């Protein structure tokens, strides 16, 4: 499995090339499998937000992302989607 280490999201690409296993949000460890559709929906929702965004990790821990971090997460999502859709190379 190919590893990805972004500014906000870290994880690995599953062998089916359709899902991403999220292992870390900022410095918080987690374990969530995200489908291509879920990643696209998250990116679309995030792009509409202004100022800040609340992300819940492990269904209980809220993490506030400010505008700069939201931009970093959008970059991470773009990179992850590119790899899932086109087989590009991630950050190791």
N, CA and C atoms as a LAMMPS dump frame, in Angstrom:
ITEM: TIMESTEP
0
ITEM: NUMBER OF ATOMS
276
ITEM: BOX BOUNDS ff ff ff
-5.0000000000000000e+02 5.0000000000000000e+02
-5.0000000000000000e+02 5.0000000000000000e+02
-5.0000000000000000e+02 5.0000000000000000e+02
ITEM: ATOMS id mol type element x y z
1 1 1 N 0.826 -1.186 0
2 1 2 C 0 0 0
3 1 3 C 0.87 1.248 0
4 2 1 N 0.497 2.182 -0.819
5 2 2 C 1.246 3.435 -0.924
6 2 3 C 0.841 4.374 0.21
7 3 1 N 1.837 4.948 0.858
8 3 2 C 1.623 5.875 1.965
9 3 3 C 1.464 7.302 1.44
10 4 1 N 0.708 8.103 2.176
11 4 2 C 0.564 9.519 1.864
12 4 3 C 0.719 10.312 3.155
13 5 1 N 1.572 11.324 3.13
14 5 2 C 1.759 12.206 4.28
15 5 3 C 1.554 13.624 3.803
16 6 1 N 0.402 14.186 4.129
17 6 2 C 0.097 15.554 3.753
18 6 3 C 0.25 16.495 4.934
19 7 1 N -0.167 17.72 4.742
20 7 2 C -0.085 18.708 5.81
21 7 3 C -1.151 18.483 6.882
22 8 1 N -2.324 17.999 6.494
23 8 2 C -3.423 17.767 7.429
24 8 3 C -3.778 16.282 7.49
25 9 1 N -3.927 15.634 6.345
26 9 2 C -4.289 14.219 6.269
27 9 3 C -3.066 13.365 5.976
28 10 1 N -2.991 12.221 6.665
29 10 2 C -1.997 11.192 6.353
30 10 3 C -2.726 9.855 6.332
31 11 1 N -2.207 8.943 5.518
32 11 2 C -2.836 7.633 5.453
33 11 3 C -2.212 6.801 4.357
34 12 1 N -2.995 5.863 3.865
35 12 2 C -2.488 4.982 2.82
36 12 3 C -3.597 4.639 1.833
37 13 1 N -3.175 4.385 0.622
38 13 2 C -4.095 4.016 -0.443
39 13 3 C -4.298 2.507 -0.399
40 14 1 N -5.545 2.092 -0.378
41 14 2 C -5.847 0.67 -0.331
42 14 3 C -5.64 0.049 -1.712
43 15 1 N -5.436 -1.243 -1.724
44 15 2 C -5.077 -1.936 -2.958
45 15 3 C -6.151 -1.864 -4.03
46 16 1 N -7.399 -1.579 -3.64
47 16 2 C -8.46 -1.493 -4.65
48 16 3 C -8.406 -0.194 -5.447
49 17 1 N -7.528 0.748 -5.038
50 17 2 C -7.354 2.041 -5.704
51 17 3 C -8.642 2.864 -5.754
52 18 1 N -9.574 2.573 -4.86
53 18 2 C -10.817 3.334 -4.795
54 18 3 C -11.055 3.924 -3.412
55 19 1 N -10.204 3.571 -2.46
56 19 2 C -10.388 4.011 -1.085
57 19 3 C -9.066 4.474 -0.482
58 20 1 N -9.202 5.372 0.476
59 20 2 C -8.057 5.904 1.198
60 20 3 C -8.277 5.62 2.673
61 21 1 N -7.278 5.023 3.33
62 21 2 C -7.375 4.737 4.752
63 21 3 C -6.673 5.864 5.51
64 22 1 N -7.475 6.7 6.16
65 22 2 C -6.974 7.857 6.897
66 22 3 C -6.425 7.392 8.24
67 23 1 N -5.162 7.71 8.513
68 23 2 C -4.536 7.295 9.769
69 23 3 C -4.227 8.465 10.698
70 24 1 N -4.235 9.691 10.156
71 24 2 C -3.9 10.842 10.992
72 24 3 C -4.522 12.114 10.426
73 25 1 N -5.08 12.934 11.336
74 25 2 C -5.582 14.267 11.004
75 25 3 C -4.797 15.227 11.879
76 26 1 N -4.009 16.088 11.238
77 26 2 C -3.042 16.925 11.956
78 26 3 C -2.179 15.984 12.78
79 27 1 N -2.168 16.088 14.094
80 27 2 C -1.341 15.189 14.904
81 27 3 C -2.177 14.136 15.63
82 28 1 N -3.474 14.057 15.314
83 28 2 C -4.393 13.128 15.974
84 28 3 C -4.496 11.835 15.176
85 29 1 N -4.18 10.704 15.817
86 29 2 C -4.282 9.416 15.147
87 29 3 C -5.735 8.986 15.052
88 30 1 N -6.051 8.337 13.944
89 30 2 C -7.412 7.859 13.698
90 30 3 C -7.341 6.625 12.81
91 31 1 N -8.455 6.11 12.433
92 31 2 C -8.52 4.982 11.516
93 31 3 C -9.861 4.993 10.818
94 32 1 N -9.899 5.561 9.62
95 32 2 C -11.151 5.668 8.868
96 32 3 C -10.891 5.4 7.398
97 33 1 N -11.744 4.574 6.819
98 33 2 C -11.66 4.318 5.385
99 33 3 C -12.596 5.277 4.671
100 34 1 N -12.054 6.04 3.714
101 34 2 C -12.828 7.011 2.966
102 34 3 C -12.866 6.608 1.496
103 35 1 N -14.071 6.596 0.944
104 35 2 C -14.225 6.257 -0.468
105 35 3 C -13.938 7.478 -1.332
106 36 1 N -13.78 7.255 -2.603
107 36 2 C -13.584 8.33 -3.562
108 36 3 C -14.741 9.326 -3.47
109 37 1 N -15.961 8.826 -3.388
110 37 2 C -17.141 9.694 -3.286
111 37 3 C -17.107 10.537 -2.016
112 38 1 N -16.75 9.934 -0.898
113 38 2 C -16.687 10.674 0.363
114 38 3 C -15.617 11.769 0.314
115 39 1 N -14.491 11.465 -0.3
116 39 2 C -13.416 12.463 -0.423
117 39 3 C -13.857 13.636 -1.296
118 40 1 N -14.557 13.338 -2.385
119 40 2 C -15.064 14.397 -3.264
120 40 3 C -16.084 15.256 -2.52
121 41 1 N -16.999 14.611 -1.801
122 41 2 C -18.007 15.352 -1.04
123 41 3 C -17.37 16.228 0.025
124 42 1 N -16.362 15.716 0.718
125 42 2 C -15.66 16.502 1.729
126 42 3 C -14.99 17.713 1.099
127 43 1 N -14.336 17.512 -0.027
128 43 2 C -13.686 18.617 -0.729
129 43 3 C -14.673 19.674 -1.186
130 44 1 N -15.807 19.248 -1.725
131 44 2 C -16.836 20.189 -2.175
132 44 3 C -17.408 20.978 -1.014
133 45 1 N -17.681 20.307 0.088
134 45 2 C -18.216 20.982 1.272
135 45 3 C -17.194 21.967 1.842
136 46 1 N -15.96 21.518 1.952
137 46 2 C -14.9 22.349 2.504
138 46 3 C -14.665 23.597 1.657
139 47 1 N -14.754 23.455 0.341
140 47 2 C -14.522 24.591 -0.564
141 47 3 C -15.569 25.689 -0.376
142 48 1 N -16.746 25.34 0.131
143 48 2 C -17.81 26.315 0.341
144 48 3 C -17.71 27.028 1.696
145 49 1 N -16.86 26.512 2.577
146 49 2 C -16.742 27.08 3.916
147 49 3 C -15.822 28.303 3.891
148 50 1 N -16.038 29.187 4.844
149 50 2 C -15.19 30.366 4.991
150 50 3 C -14.659 30.393 6.412
151 51 1 N -13.585 31.056 6.636
152 51 2 C -13.018 31.307 7.968
153 51 3 C -12.554 30.063 8.721
154 52 1 N -13.465 29.111 9.012
155 52 2 C -13.072 27.947 9.794
156 52 3 C -13.965 26.755 9.466
157 53 1 N -13.506 25.576 9.905
158 53 2 C -14.198 24.328 9.613
159 53 3 C -13.953 23.37 10.773
160 54 1 N -15.006 22.761 11.282
161 54 2 C -14.89 21.799 12.377
162 54 3 C -14.943 20.388 11.815
163 55 1 N -13.911 19.614 12.09
164 55 2 C -13.814 18.229 11.641
165 55 3 C -13.817 17.35 12.884
166 56 1 N -14.632 16.323 12.892
167 56 2 C -14.691 15.425 14.047
168 56 3 C -13.883 14.175 13.745
169 57 1 N -12.956 13.861 14.644
170 57 2 C -12.089 12.699 14.492
171 57 3 C -12.533 11.635 15.493
172 58 1 N -12.564 10.401 15.048
173 58 2 C -12.961 9.263 15.886
174 58 3 C -14.366 9.448 16.461
175 59 1 N -15.228 10.137 15.744
176 59 2 C -16.622 10.377 16.127
177 59 3 C -16.789 11.08 17.467
178 60 1 N -15.725 11.681 17.988
179 60 2 C -15.879 12.331 19.274
180 60 3 C -14.95 13.504 19.524
181 61 1 N -13.885 13.644 18.781
182 61 2 C -12.907 14.697 19.057
183 61 3 C -12.976 15.753 17.96
184 62 1 N -13.495 16.937 18.289
185 62 2 C -13.567 18 17.281
186 62 3 C -12.207 18.661 17.068
187 63 1 N -11.878 18.909 15.814
188 63 2 C -10.653 19.621 15.462
189 63 3 C -11.056 20.821 14.614
190 64 1 N -10.702 22.003 15.083
191 64 2 C -11.02 23.236 14.363
192 64 3 C -9.898 23.534 13.375
193 65 1 N -10.27 23.718 12.116
194 65 2 C -9.317 24.109 11.089
195 65 3 C -9.588 25.562 10.729
196 66 1 N -8.564 26.373 10.793
197 66 2 C -8.697 27.767 10.386
198 66 3 C -8.486 27.853 8.876
199 67 1 N -8.666 29.038 8.321
200 67 2 C -8.65 29.219 6.872
201 67 3 C -7.387 28.66 6.213
202 68 1 N -6.228 28.925 6.772
203 68 2 C -4.973 28.426 6.191
204 68 3 C -4.937 26.895 6.208
205 69 1 N -5.393 26.298 7.304
206 69 2 C -5.418 24.841 7.399
207 69 3 C -6.463 24.247 6.454
208 70 1 N -7.557 24.959 6.248
209 70 2 C -8.564 24.505 5.287
210 70 3 C -7.959 24.44 3.892
211 71 1 N -7.161 25.437 3.535
212 71 2 C -6.494 25.43 2.231
213 71 3 C -5.527 24.253 2.121
214 72 1 N -4.807 23.966 3.207
215 72 2 C -3.883 22.831 3.213
216 72 3 C -4.638 21.516 3.055
217 73 1 N -5.795 21.402 3.724
218 73 2 C -6.598 20.185 3.597
219 73 3 C -7.149 20.041 2.179
220 74 1 N -7.572 21.144 1.578
221 74 2 C -8.026 21.087 0.18
222 74 3 C -6.902 20.609 -0.735
223 75 1 N -5.675 21.062 -0.484
224 75 2 C -4.527 20.584 -1.257
225 75 3 C -4.321 19.086 -1.048
226 76 1 N -4.41 18.645 0.223
227 76 2 C -4.271 17.215 0.513
228 76 3 C -5.338 16.41 -0.225
229 77 1 N -6.587 16.868 -0.151
230 77 2 C -7.677 16.157 -0.818
231 77 3 C -7.458 16.101 -2.326
232 78 1 N -6.993 17.198 -2.902
233 78 2 C -6.711 17.229 -4.331
234 78 3 C -5.635 16.207 -4.701
235 79 1 N -4.581 16.144 -3.9
236 79 2 C -3.496 15.186 -4.146
237 79 3 C -3.997 13.744 -4.017
238 80 1 N -4.768 13.484 -2.961
239 80 2 C -5.292 12.13 -2.727
240 80 3 C -6.214 11.72 -3.874
241 81 1 N -7.116 12.614 -4.27
242 81 2 C -8.034 12.311 -5.371
243 81 3 C -7.293 12.08 -6.672
244 82 1 N -6.255 12.866 -6.916
245 82 2 C -5.45 12.69 -8.128
246 82 3 C -4.835 11.295 -8.163
247 83 1 N -4.329 10.859 -7.037
248 83 2 C -3.711 9.533 -6.981
249 83 3 C -4.767 8.439 -7.171
250 84 1 N -5.918 8.595 -6.515
251 84 2 C -6.977 7.588 -6.65
252 84 3 C -7.541 7.539 -8.068
253 85 1 N -7.727 8.7 -8.681
254 85 2 C -8.351 8.74 -10.005
255 85 3 C -7.382 8.452 -11.143
256 86 1 N -6.141 8.918 -10.993
257 86 2 C -5.211 8.824 -12.125
258 86 3 C -3.944 8.047 -11.819
259 87 1 N -3.823 7.523 -10.62
260 87 2 C -2.654 6.735 -10.272
261 87 3 C -1.382 7.565 -10.17
262 88 1 N -1.523 8.846 -9.828
263 88 2 C -0.358 9.718 -9.661
264 88 3 C 0.466 9.302 -8.474
265 89 1 N 1.542 9.998 -8.239
266 89 2 C 2.431 9.682 -7.133
267 89 3 C 2.131 10.573 -5.945
268 90 1 N 2.048 9.969 -4.764
269 90 2 C 1.784 10.71 -3.527
270 90 3 C 3.058 11.135 -2.841
271 91 1 N 2.888 11.754 -1.709
272 91 2 C 4.023 12.145 -0.868
273 91 3 C 4.341 10.984 0.034
274 92 1 N 5.578 10.529 0.015
275 92 2 C 5.967 9.395 0.87
276 92 3 C 6.541 9.882 2.162
